[in-house]
Amino acid sequence: MTEHIFPPDYARIKMVQSFAELLATPFTDGVNALCWARTLTGDFAEIVTAVGESEGIANLDEETLQSLTLSEVGKAARDVVLADLRLLRAHGLAPAVDCIANYPRDDDPAGVATDVYSFHADSAPVAAETYLCTYSGACSEGLRNEQAVRRIDVPETRAQLLALYGGEEGGAFDVFLREHCYDLHYAPVAGARPYSFGVGHLWRIAIAHPDCPVPPCIHRAQAEARCPCCPRCGCGT
């Protein structure tokens, strides 16, 4: 069960007061998630309704957003989304707005899902970050690093993966785990307390890469559907 947003006892989250501060604040002293909390105006659910029923993920580019027939409150919401897109692009980022009915599910033969509904860390071979915002619907949720264990470090899970690999422990098995992103997925420990990213707030979170000075932010998508989510910047699993 997701608890309230911004757990006050969790030092890895830092609140910022502006986009400029969100962009410029370094990940230091263990902080791996920055949040610019916002109260947005407009009816973002109206955008979802205007897009219509769909399966999977529908990308909403500016032309598509501008073509939607909306009321005044729907137009206000669209203006917010477009302003965010332009702000991020102006700073060299590559955002995307998606209306998500559902993400692909991972039917893994070892029973270890590596889809975005599993708690995971994004990754990249070079320095990168992920920016996230949910405008409507089920928002992302995070898991404290201290309340998570890598699934490959759970003995039963590791045994399943070793059987799937069909070999022995060692460097080649470690490569197999990385190639399939098994090393990026986490299980909550007993008593873990996930937290909500909330609706309308713009987040910048640390990912796993060799030069990152802090642990990656562990997060997942919630299973409920139909939310326009922007931006997806950075590199994800």
N, C-alpha and C positions, 0 to 999 in steps of 0.2 A: 504494500500500500504506500503510495507516494505521500510524503508529509508536506507541510507548508514550504513555501519557497524560501530561499535564503536562510538555511539553518544557522542560527546565530552562534553556534558553538563550533562551526566548521571554518578553520582558518585558511583553507585553500581557495575560498571564494572571496573576491574583492569587488566591492561596488565602485562604479565610476559615475561621474556626473554628466558626461558628454561623449559624443562620438570621438572627438579629438583625444580625450583621455583614454577611451577604450582602445584606440589605435596605438597610442604611444606608450601605454603602461607596460613595462616588461614583466615577464613571468619570473619572479624571484621569491626567495624565502618560502618556497613550497607552494606558492599560489599558482594554481593551474586553470582557473576559471575567472574571467572578468565579466561583469554584468552591468550594462547600462539599463537601469529600470525605467520603463516608460509606461504612461497611460495614453493609449492611442484613441483617436476619435474616428468614428465611422463604423459601418456594419460590414465586417469582413466576412461573416457567414453569407451575406448576400452575394459576394463574389463566388463563393463555392456553389451556391444555388444556380447562379447564372452560367457557370461553366457546364453544369449538367452532370448527369450520371456518367461515370466512367470506371474502368477497371485500371488498377495499377497507379501509375504516376503520370499526370498531365502537366507538361511544362507550360508555364504562362509567360510568354515574352511580352514586350511592351505593346506590340501590335495587337496581340490577343487581348490583353487587358483593356486597351483602348476601345476595342470593338464590342465589349460587353455592354448590354443595356442595363443601367443601374439607376436606382433612386438617388436622391441627393446624399443620403447617408452612405449608400454604396459607393458613390463617386468619391466621397471624402475618404473612405477606406482605400480605394484605388489610388488616390493621390498620395497617401502615405506609403503604399507599396512602391509606387514609381519613384517617389523621392528617395526612399532607401536604396533602390537599385542604382539610381544616378549618383548618390553619395558614395556608395561603395566603389562603383566604377571609376569615379573621379580620383580615388585613392589607389588605383591600380589593382583592384580586386575583380573577381569574375563571378558575381552572384547569379543565382538562378532562383526563380520562384516556381514552386511546384504545388499543384493541388493533388494531394495524396489520398487515394481511396484505400490503397494497401501497398505495402512493399512486398517484393518477392520473398517467399518463405524458403528457407534452406532445408531440404530433405537430405540430411547428411547420413551416410550409411553407418557412421559410428554413433549417431544420436547426439552429436555435438553441433548444435546450430551455430552458424556464423553469419546470420542475417542481422539486420539492424534492430530487431526486437530483442536481441541478446545484449546484455551489458558488454560494451566493447570500448576500445580506444582507437581513434583514427590514427593512421600512420602515413609516413612518407619517407623516402630515402634522403631527402634534403629538408632544410628548415621550411616549415609551413605551419599554418594554423587553421582552425575551423571557426567560421562565424555562423551563428544559428539564431533564427527568430521564428516563432510560431505566431501567426496572426489570428488563427481561429482553430478551435477543436482541441484534440489531445496533444499536449505539448511533450517535448522530450523530458526525460528525467535522468538525474545523475545518481551516482553511487560513490560514496566516500572511498578513497583509495584504501583507507585503513579498515574498511569493512568489506573488502573484495579479495578474492583469491583467483589467480589465473586458473582457468579450467584445466590447462595442461599440468598443473601442479596438484590437482585432485587425483589421488592414486587410482580410483576406479575409472575415472575418465581417461587418464593417461594409459591405463591398461587397454581400454577400448581402442584408443588411437594407435597404440603399438600393434594391436591385432590387425587393425585396418591397414597399417603400413606394411605389415608382413615381414618385418625385420627385427633388428635388435636396437637397444638404446645406443646412442652415439651421435656423432656429427651429422650423419646422413639423415637420421630421424629428426634431429633438430631442424635441418633444412626443410624436411617434409612438413613439419609443424608451421614453419614460417610461410612457406609457399601457399598453404591453405588457410592462413590467417588464424589458425587455432591459438597461437600465442597472444592474440589481441583480445580474446574474449574472456570474460570474468563471471564468476558466480558470487552472489552475495553470501556472506557468512551468516550464521544464525544470529538473529536479532538485528540485522542490518536495517538501516533507515534511509531508503532512497529519498531524494528531494526533487521538487518540481522546478523546471526551468521557467515555468509560468508563460503567460500569453502576452505578447507585445514587447517583451524585453529582448534586447539585442545582446547576445553573448559572444565572447571570443574565448575559445578553449584551447588548451595545449594538446598537442598530439605526440605520438611516439616517433621520434627521429633522433639520430645520433647526437645532434648538437643541442637538444632541448635540455635546459637546466633543471627542469622540474618533472615529476611524473605526469603522464598524460591524464587528462580528465576522462573518467569512465562515465559513459552515458548510453542511453538507448532510446529508440522510438517506442511510444506506447501503442498498444494494439488497436485502439479506437481509430476510426478513419475520417476522411474528408476534412482535411485542413490544408489551407495554403501556407506553405512554410518557406520563409526566405530569411536570409540568403543561405545557400549552401556554398560556402567558399572554403577552399582548402582541399584536403585530400582525405577521403574516408575509406573504410573497408568495404 
